[in-house]
């Protein structure tokens, strides 16, 4: 079944792909000291090699004997890895990897898996590790150099939209994935509430007063950025202790691989109770981000010009360093989606200086890593004088700017590389963790090399800054690979090789399917598209449904072309095992999910047209189709573990302190973020997910109510009362927030009317369901 993984790659394709990577081919003999084991190293070097060896063993846990065939050594100089091969005394092929850091060793290992063994390790939707035996040899010495200094990972929002409830096992997997993909500058903001609690208590704020300041686990990202406070809270002491312990493990593992974790710093956001302790401090209300009610909006902002600002910043960095150590790079966001009180340049310079000095007073080596989203979100305010003023408060060599949305809004281009300040070229791509096939692969393949070679460029590397992960994996794999490429690869060859390593078989239909996906969903060049095409099912129903904010509800490709890609993918199912290749099962579900989503677009338009024509018969038929599509999608999603609401809820309630009240609050956090995003739906459906249990248990009842109300209006000869529907729909939505998954409560649970059956494990045959639905809705 997996014999294709053992065959050598198509020579022409392999050469084409490899030629676009910076490599030097030298003598065929391996570097000295590699044969038969690790060369002599210092104690620190040995620790790094041990950490990477442990990573390789975790990746190849099914066969530790193969893991021992990878020989590791550190070297000095510019950041790179080198691959070669030799033969052991027993005749086994040895793969020799030398590199300048632990991360680069891991990246070299992953490069070998991808381009020699045709395997895929630790993707967000599983692994395909059918290693050839014997291992393919490397011809000569292959050297691959990093383009720039850094490969950055994460967005402040990712830690809430995707990682809010991760445990150590999940974090360990993600850190291994980071290393394999060359990430050496990861965001690591966990555990900071434990630090902040102690800092504010030391300043005189009580723990009770902090209950209204800290948001719940699903909303910490926005409380940290000062956008809101208290939603989903309070945070329990057990949760904060657990996050502190988890952060210690995260940082230890990152540092063992020679990553540079980015920690938190003080941006100015404080609890209102600080004004009680310091009545003369200049503390103001932040703007009402998201139109939240008074109890959750308008975080308090300590003026950067107030002397207390530097004291708080220094206290926090010292307290954080005492517990977590430091690698001298810090992130904080003072004006995230909130305008400063004035555009006066002296104020902005003082603000930038205050934030930086809060770091530098405690850490003289501090560097500020600034998310550049504010320049994308509000370009009218952040004109050249305002940007220069903000930067002027920070020494030139102490500021790194994340050009957060380079593939769509490359701010570095209109600012002469941020006026010479170092920047990282990032792909944002995703908002709210929404699911939808979408990407700009030609742009992200060409963009970083062009930025690096732009006249006067201050390019420092590449990164991915999506709000949520677990979607559109090839786009992210390519983006991080661009950290090691000097020019764009030939993309059709690249996606063909991607299909080979993802499924362990070079199947012509699978390869053709991915070429078709590249030509449709992954090659848009429109800067008007700011995210995935939003599935109308996951939005509150209406007769007229335009774009969901900046997320479009229209397609940028012919839907028949995507169905053709799905048919090609399903054809490969006769030779690719669903049980042994979870990556294939995921892709079958994901592409079918998009096809059903596209079908729903047309079905909703037809339903609205029937209403406009007052055709009761057509309205009934089309309403039935709408509901059928939703039910069928829920069933399809239930066949793969990556599309289950139950997994999200299960991960949340595991953080409970053992009381049912805490478990209920954690489950509320999990449910609310992906639905109402606020008690009254302040940011409703922004972070919607197409998950089994959510589609059938939340979206379907909304659409059932909508279809029924529209049909009743036509039958009565009346107009559809949208305001009444929205009010009743909100009541339905709010009641769902407090339901409890049947597996997440004690058997003595006293409110059975709140119980909801939710899948925690997948059910059904994904390939069979996909084929059934394709036949049911499309007979072309």
Buried (B, 14 or more C-beta within 10 A) or exposed (E): EBEBBBEEBBEEBBEBBBEBBBBEEEEEEBBEBBBEEBBEBEEEBEEBBBBBBBBBBBBBEEEEEBBBBBBBBBBEEEBBBBBBBBEBEEEBBBBBBBBBBBBBBBBBBBBBBBBBBBBBBBBBBBBBBBBBEEBBBBEBBBBBBBBBBBBBBBBBBBBBBBBBBBEEEEBBBBBBBBBBBBBBBBBBBBBBBBBBBBBBEEBEBEEEBBBBBBBBBBBBBBBBBBBBBBBBBBBBEBBBEBBBBBBBBBBEBBBBBBBBBBBBBBBBBBBBBBBEBBEEBBBEEBBBBBEBBEEBBBBBBBBBEBEBBBBBBBBBBBBBBEBBEBBBBBBBBBBBBBBBBEBEBEBBBBBBBBBBBBBBBBBEEBBBBBBBBBBBBBEEBBEEEBBBBBBBBBBEEBBBBBBBBBBBBBBBEEBBBBBEBBBBBBBBBBBBBBBBBBBBBBBBBBBBBBBBEBEEBBBBBBBBBBBBBBBBBBBBBBBBBBBBBBBBBBBBBBBBBBBBBBBBBBBEBBBBBBBBBBBBBBBBEEEEBBBBBBBBBBBBBBBEBEBBBEBBBEBBBEBEBBBBBBBBBBBBBEBBBBEEBBBBBBBBBBBBBBBBBBBBBEBBBBBBBBBEEEBEEBBBEBBEBBBEBBBBBBBBBBBBBBBBBBBBBBBBBEBBBEEBEBBBBBBBBBBBBBBBBBBEBBBBBBBBBBBBBBBBBBBBBBBBBBBEBBBEBBEEEEEBBBEEBBEBBBEEBBEBBEBBBBBBBEEEBEEEEBBBEBBBEBEBBBBEBBBBBBEEBBEE
